[in-house]
Amino acid sequence: MNAITPDKKIDMILGDPELRRIGIVGVPPLRIIRLLHRRGVEILDLDAMLVVEDMESTVALLPRVYCAILRTVVLNAMHLELDAIILDVGPGKCDGALHVAAVLEESLPIPIIRTINSDSEPFGTPFCRAEMDMTEKFLAITERVKSPTILGNPPPPCLPTAGFWGVPPRDFSILDLFPDTTHVYGWTRCMENKTPADTGLEAHFNPEIPTVFFAQSFCAKTALARLLAKKHPHALYLDIDVNTGSSAKAKIQAFLELSGVER
């Protein structure tokens, strides 16, 4: 099934006066986010854990070999009352999202809108470089996906002592192990910049600070994470499935402590 870029058909769907609650997957084009804001539509990020339900209930629709993020998308879509779902199915997300769109289209009685985000206007990455609690940092970054505006009064950048490269993890408890002075890289930085398909920005890292290269298990980005970790002089490569176990946390804690990073 071919991806559909924003066009008049999408405008007609999003212009429906009955549209009140939209789910998004990935980072839809800024044009669409602006349209939803003008309409006053509630936007829900389906990549995040929004419902407390058994992940195994998604197996009937999606194999377990899909990453925990896309399985979470399906779990949310199954249990939330939505009027439509918008998915970025281009290089700014992944091929898996394209197939998930097909699954949802067959399973749900609501419009499933495929988009390709090729936006290149940079919005900056102040939260990725700020000194703040890592969970609060990631919540701020993911929340900004729903906003069409440049951040006013951005936090100042800090001198980094550690790095986190990767996507926003499904299980945020992994973030508790990092100091507030951690800089964030990878697709999360592209996400804050509102340029999710910027492969140059995604591949950027700081070789001067110890960095954890993270990806969700079964995600195609594990290949890039491992490649960059091999290039980095002081790195830990890690992939985690649904939840962050004690073994993974111990690896991160030991890596940071042996690197002289203080919480």
N, C-alpha and C positions, 0 to 999 in steps of 0.2 A: 504494500500500500504506500503510495507516494505521499511525502510530507506536503502539507498545505501551508503556504506562507500567508501572512495577514493580507486579506483582500476584502472585497465587498461582502462576500458571504459571511466572513467572520464578523465584520461590522454589523451585519444584520442580526446575527446571533447575540452579539454583545449589546446591541441596541434594543433588545427585547425589554419592554417596561416591566415584565414580570421577573427579570433577573435580579436576584437579591444577594446570592451567596455563590462565590466562585472558588474552586480549588485550583491551585497552580502547582506545576511540577517543574523544577529547575528555575531558570530566570527567563520569563517571557520577555519579548521585546518591550522597550520603554514606551513605545507608541500604545501598546495594549494596556500597560499599567496606567498610563495617563488617562486613557479612555475609561477604565474602570473607576478611577478616582473621580472623574467628572460625573460619572453616573452614581457615585456614592455606593458602589457595590462592595460588600464585605469580601475580603480576600483571605483565604486560608492556605497556608503553605503545607501541601500534602507530603513533602519530604520529611517533615517533623513529626514527632510522636504526638498525635492529637487525640487518640483514643486508647483506652486501656482494654485491649482485646488480645486473644491468643493469636500469635503470628501464624500458628499452624493452620488457622482457618483460611489462609490465603493459598494454601497448596493446591486447592481445587482449580485455581485460576493461574497460578504462577509457580514454576518449579523452584525448589529450594536453592538451586544453583544461581538464582538471581541474587544480587546484593541486597543487604538489609534495608537500604534506602528505598529501592524500588518495591520491595515487599511491603514496606511501611506505606508507600503510596497506595498500593492496592488495599491494604488493611483500612486505611483512612477512607478511601473511596467506597468501600463496602459498608461502612458504618455511619458516615456523615450524610446529612441531608444537604445536597448541593444542587444548584441549578445548571451547572456546566463545569467542565474541567479543561484547563488550558495546559498543554505540555510543550516544553521546548524539546524538540526531537532532533535538533541539529548537533553540530560539533560542540556547542556550548553545554550539552548534557551528555547523551550517549545513545548508541543504537538500541540499548535495552529499553529506553523510554519510548522509542518508536513502537516496539513490540508491545509494551505495556499499554500504549494508546489503543492498539488493536484489540487487546484483551478487554479493556474497559468498555470499548465501543460495543463489543458483543455482549457484555454483561450488565450494562447500566442503561436506563431509559433516558439519559440526559445527553446533551451535545458534548462530544469529545473533540476539542480543537487542537490541531497540531500546528505548531509554529516553529520557525527557525530564527533564533536570535543572532544576528550578525552585527549588532550595535558595536560601534567603535569609539564613541564619545566617552572619554574617561571621567568618572565621577570622584576619583580619589580613593585612598585606602586608609583613612585616619584611624579607624578602629583596629585594623590589622597591626598598626604600629604604635598603638597607645599602651600606656601602663594602666592596666585594669584587670580585675578578676577574669580569668579565661572563659568561664561559663557566661558571665555577663557580656563579655566581648563577642562571643559567638551568637548569643541571643540578639545583641544589637545588630550584628552583621546580617543575620537571617531575617530579622524584622525589616531591615532597610530594603529588602527585595520588593516589598509591597509599596514602597514610596517612589514617586517619580521625580523627586526633587533632590538637589544637592544638599548635603548635610550642613545646617547652620551651626556655627560655633563648634567646629570639630575639636576633639581632644588633641593636645599636642603629642608629637611622637616622643618615644622614650628611647634610651640607649638599650638595645636588646641584649639579653644574657642567654637566651635560648630561642629555638625556632620550632614551629609546628608547620609542617607542609602537608597539604591534603585537602580533603573535602570536610565539611562539617560532619562530625561523626553522629551516628544514630544515638549512641549512648554517650551523653555528655559527661559521664563520670570520669572518663579518661582525661578530661581537661583539668580536673582537680589536682593533678600531679605537676602541673606546669606553673612557674612563677608568673606574677603579674607582668613582668618585663619580657614576656615571650612575644616575638613577632610572628605573625601568621602569613604563610605563603601558600602557593598552589591554587587550586580552583576556588578556595574560599576567598582569596584575594581578588580573583577575577569576579567573583560574585559581588563583593562589596563595590568594586569598580564599575559594576553593571556592564561588563564586557566578558561574558562567560566563555566565549569562543576564542579569547586572546591566548593562543598557545605559548606565545613568547612570555607573557606575564605569568602564566601557569608554571612554566619551567624555571622561573627565576628563584634563586635561593641565596642566602648569605653564607659563604664558606667560612666566615670568621666566628660563627657561633654554633654550638652543638645543636643539631636539628633532628627531630623525629619525623621521618617520612611515613605518612599514614594513608592507608586506603581501606575501604570496606572490602572484605573478602568477596571474591567473585566479580569485583568491579574491574573494568578494563584499565583503570588508572593504576592498578597495582604494578603494571609493567613500567609505567613512567616513574612511579614512586621508587621502585627498586633500581631503575637506571640512574636516577638522580642521586639516590643514596650512595651508589657506588662511586659517583663522581665527587661527592662531598667528602672532605677530609675527616669529618667527625660526625658520623650519622648513625642513626638506628632506623632500619626499615621494619615496618610493622603492618600487618593486615589483620583486621578483627571483623568477625561476623556480626551477629545481632547484639550481643552484650560484651562488655569489656571484662574478661575474667581476671582472677587474681594473678595468674602467671604473666599476662600482658602488662598489668599494672606494675608488677615487680620488675619487669624488664625496663620499663620506662623510668621507674624510680631509681634503679641501679645505674642506668645510663646517665641520668642527670646528675646524680650524686657523684659518680666517678668523674664526671666532666667538670665538677666544681661548681655546679649551678645551685644556688641557694633559693629556697622558697620565700 
